[in-house]
Amino acid sequence: MTNQQTLMTKPNMPDHDDIYEALIDAHDGLSLQQSMKLNAKLILLLANHIGCKDILLEAVEQAKP
């Protein structure tokens, strides 16, 4: 694992269509509340994996509408 210190915003994911499809499929049949809970759990799992507060805070800022 690399020790990335900046948020990567350029495409960096092979098979992105497969990952998108898996995300959509994970929500299939869920209520809005269940879907929001799935998203929250996924965000927290990935945030834990990233493990860098500065990168996570930058991602939060960039994700805001």
Residue frames relative to the residue before (quaternion, step in Angstrom):
aa qw qx qy qz dx dy dz
M 1.0000 0.0000 0.0000 0.0000 0.00 0.00 0.00
T 0.3657 -0.7252 0.5385 0.2246 3.53 -1.00 0.87
N 0.4099 -0.6876 0.5422 0.2554 3.54 -1.23 0.47
Q 0.0521 -0.8334 0.5496 -0.0266 3.57 0.52 1.26
Q 0.1550 -0.8191 0.5490 0.0602 3.60 -0.78 1.01
T 0.7162 0.3247 -0.2493 0.5652 3.60 1.26 0.12
L 0.5663 -0.6020 0.4451 0.3447 3.53 -1.20 0.59
M 0.3020 -0.7416 0.5750 0.1681 3.55 -0.81 1.03
T 0.0630 -0.8329 0.5498 0.0010 3.60 -0.58 1.13
K 0.5824 0.5473 -0.3822 0.4638 3.58 1.25 -0.17
P 0.6464 -0.5242 0.3675 0.4151 3.61 -1.11 0.59
N 0.0657 0.8092 -0.5736 0.1091 3.55 -0.81 1.06
M 0.6216 0.5592 -0.3186 0.4465 3.57 1.22 0.34
P 0.2896 -0.7371 0.5786 0.1950 3.59 -0.60 1.07
D 0.8309 0.1907 -0.1502 0.5007 3.57 -1.18 0.56
H 0.1284 0.8400 -0.5180 0.0981 3.58 1.00 0.79
D 0.6094 0.5515 -0.3642 0.4380 3.61 1.06 -0.60
D 0.6405 0.5205 -0.3209 0.4646 3.59 1.03 -0.76
I 0.6570 0.5008 -0.3066 0.4728 3.57 1.01 -0.82
Y 0.6240 0.5270 -0.3325 0.4715 3.58 1.00 -0.81
E 0.6598 0.5085 -0.3049 0.4617 3.59 0.89 -0.91
A 0.6469 0.5116 -0.3208 0.4658 3.61 0.96 -0.80
L 0.6385 0.5171 -0.3236 0.4692 3.60 1.03 -0.74
I 0.6557 0.4950 -0.3056 0.4813 3.57 0.95 -0.87
D 0.6616 0.5141 -0.3023 0.4545 3.59 0.91 -0.92
A 0.6179 0.5633 -0.3461 0.4256 3.60 1.04 -0.73
H 0.6991 0.4601 -0.2591 0.4821 3.59 1.15 -0.56
D 0.4657 0.7080 -0.4322 0.3083 3.58 1.25 -0.29
G 0.8379 0.1802 -0.1584 0.4902 3.55 -0.82 1.04
L 0.5626 0.6022 -0.3946 0.4064 3.60 1.24 0.00
S 0.4862 -0.6043 0.5328 0.3384 3.53 -1.21 0.50
L 0.6808 -0.4588 0.3538 0.4482 3.58 -1.26 0.18
Q 0.6564 0.5108 -0.3113 0.4596 3.58 0.95 -0.87
Q 0.6597 0.4931 -0.3084 0.4760 3.61 0.93 -0.83
S 0.6403 0.5294 -0.3161 0.4580 3.57 1.02 -0.82
M 0.6588 0.4925 -0.3049 0.4800 3.57 0.97 -0.84
K 0.6348 0.5187 -0.3285 0.4691 3.59 1.03 -0.73
L 0.6254 0.5248 -0.3341 0.4709 3.60 1.00 -0.80
N 0.6543 0.5112 -0.3125 0.4614 3.59 0.92 -0.91
A 0.6582 0.5112 -0.3146 0.4544 3.59 0.90 -0.89
K 0.6594 0.4986 -0.3133 0.4674 3.59 0.92 -0.87
L 0.6539 0.5152 -0.3152 0.4557 3.57 0.94 -0.87
I 0.6398 0.5232 -0.3196 0.4635 3.58 0.96 -0.86
L 0.6881 0.4776 -0.2919 0.4618 3.60 0.87 -0.90
L 0.6290 0.5219 -0.3396 0.4654 3.60 1.01 -0.71
L 0.6961 0.4583 -0.2787 0.4773 3.58 0.90 -0.90
A 0.6076 0.5389 -0.3520 0.4653 3.60 1.07 -0.67
N 0.6434 0.5101 -0.3180 0.4741 3.57 0.99 -0.83
H 0.6461 0.5203 -0.3179 0.4592 3.58 0.99 -0.83
I 0.6534 0.4986 -0.3095 0.4781 3.60 0.99 -0.83
G 0.1133 -0.8867 0.4420 0.0750 3.54 1.02 -0.87
C 0.6453 0.4852 -0.3338 0.4866 3.61 1.19 0.27
K 0.4244 -0.7426 0.4659 0.2265 3.55 -0.45 1.27
D 0.6643 0.5191 -0.3162 0.4351 3.60 0.85 -0.91
I 0.6612 0.4895 -0.3050 0.4797 3.59 0.95 -0.85
L 0.6626 0.5089 -0.3104 0.4535 3.58 0.92 -0.85
L 0.6612 0.4929 -0.3110 0.4724 3.60 0.96 -0.81
E 0.6239 0.5185 -0.3372 0.4777 3.59 1.06 -0.69
A 0.6412 0.5203 -0.3205 0.4641 3.59 0.98 -0.82
V 0.6253 0.5286 -0.3378 0.4643 3.59 1.00 -0.79
E 0.6685 0.4989 -0.3041 0.4602 3.59 0.89 -0.90
Q 0.6930 0.4769 -0.2848 0.4595 3.60 0.91 -0.88
A 0.6644 0.5158 -0.3047 0.4468 3.60 1.12 -0.57
K 0.5258 0.6419 -0.4170 0.3709 3.60 1.19 -0.36
P 0.4952 -0.6621 0.4714 0.3070 3.59 -1.05 0.75
